[in-house]
């Protein structure tokens, strides 16, 4: 039997549910942006530059997120369905006593250090024990640097310093671009074992090009310095999809790494046809990061 109190409770619950639905919404992340905001997708529409809480750190394309609606606008609170999984840790056996330990493989420590959850034994100076690996030589630290110069091209001729690619069908004079490094890429690799070479691709947050994602189409070229006409481009591939204001570090293919570290190729370019991959790059695009073994 439904009492007057039960009926009132149901009314209150419906009102609370309605207010919650007015305040919160679930949306999908189209792409995270370099400025700390994200582009949200609603159907075929993209909402650019929505603020996100700093607690939402591991931002990825396609994340389902909880969005708060408030008078100042929308704000992403965090990813929906994420769970914390504690890492599996091998816990050492720690024991104490006055006599030496039994068994093989022990090394005497000169000083013992302890803190919450950790024990560290400092070994004294002495000969290396049989079977122990010798000291390893650390790999050189990764190096990161930007291009010495950049250029945009239209109809094959230089047109400003901003690399871009593609064009609108209504004005089909497609843009191209290039980043120039002199001989620095090859010089940084001399005498070193290269694990990977990465390039940073970064798209402007301004509404230039298509409003949704576009594919950065990269190529290599052989020019040390900026040219008045577009350099010859080769080995093209779709490096990454970028939303407005988004940036990514992209690992270059193995044949690119070989060509760049040897100096056979010296720089990177971009170009695209008329249509869906029309985009404009921004500062920091073309930065190189080389990691060594």
KATARA-V184566 format. One record per run of one state. SS is the DSSP state (2 for helix, 1 for strand, 0 for the rest). FROM is the first residue (numbers start at 0). TO is the last residue. If there is no record, write none. Layout:
BEGIN
<<SS | FROM | TO> <SS | FROM | TO>>
END
This chain:
BEGIN
<<0 | 0 | 2> <2 | 3 | 22> <1 | 23 | 31> <0 | 32 | 36> <1 | 37 | 41> <0 | 42 | 43> <1 | 44 | 51> <0 | 52 | 62> <1 | 63 | 69> <0 | 70 | 71> <1 | 72 | 78> <0 | 79 | 107> <1 | 108 | 114> <0 | 115 | 116> <1 | 117 | 122> <0 | 123 | 141> <1 | 142 | 144> <0 | 145 | 147> <1 | 148 | 153> <0 | 154 | 155> <1 | 156 | 157> <0 | 158 | 162> <1 | 163 | 166> <0 | 167 | 167> <2 | 168 | 170> <0 | 171 | 173> <1 | 174 | 179> <0 | 180 | 182> <2 | 183 | 188> <0 | 189 | 192> <1 | 193 | 202> <0 | 203 | 212> <1 | 213 | 220> <0 | 221 | 227> <1 | 228 | 228> <0 | 229 | 232> <1 | 233 | 241> <0 | 242 | 245> <1 | 246 | 250> <0 | 251 | 252> <2 | 253 | 261> <0 | 262 | 265> <1 | 266 | 270> <0 | 271 | 272> <1 | 273 | 273> <0 | 274 | 277> <1 | 278 | 280> <0 | 281 | 286> <1 | 287 | 291> <0 | 292 | 292>>
END
